[in-house]
């Protein structure tokens, strides 16, 4: 068996690649920059999902698909023609909630319409987002500046998502299923910072700023922080439309109760944010 992992250097893709290598599976890891990949045991190849002709499907049986809606249908068509039989999609919990109507749904639809075996992974908020949002200021001055310190959610460890991906790629019984994946606990931004501080063994301050000030901080960081600033801070909805402030203010996540986690699929307890902080402490050092 050979599995193609797209987005192989991402937070989830890297863990999927490592898990497949550990399982003794042949892995072809797709990345735009092979020289920087650092994926031991994998066949690292250069390619770009936005250019489907660069993706090598020869000899591939199964695929972990990172979302790229602009070319999803062409990618899936090429995969099917090459003999790929099973695709596991990294999607989003925003699809389940009906918030995402433009980004991940076209990818899911392309896979479902292919006639191939498929499984969708729908993680909620990634704990790993905090490396992008808070990493620079924690590394530089042991400080987080953000809005709404008491706002909370159920951040999921990327390894939990990868563990479900591995089950769906390597085992039968997951065809036609969409798995919502969240962390096991509702935890506030303030307590997330405390968990990171505990993992570092050092104090990390939290300075509350306005959403507008936080937006400027995110934009200066660039990358994911800049791309997601307006959505994360409540200026827009998931699809980039102006958000309704009344809806945001009225929403109380504590009324939701526990959200679905990886445990029903993996049989293991979902990892907490504190565990994630311990695993990623060096990213904040």
ABEGO torsion letter per residue (X at the ends): XBBBBBGAABAAAAAAAAAAAAAGBBBBBBBABAAAAGBBGBBBBBBBAABAAABBABGBABBBBBBBAAAAAAAAAAAAAAGBABBBBBBBAAAAAGABAAAAAAAAAAAAAAGBBBBBBBBBBBAAAAAAAAAAAAAAAGBBBBBGAABBBBBBBAAAAAAAAAAAAABBGABGBBBBBBBABBBBAAAAAAAAAAAAGBBBBBBBBBAAAAAAAAAAAEEAAAAAAAAAAGABBAAGBBBBAAAAAABBAAAAEBBBBAAAAAGBBBBBAAAAAAAAAAAAX
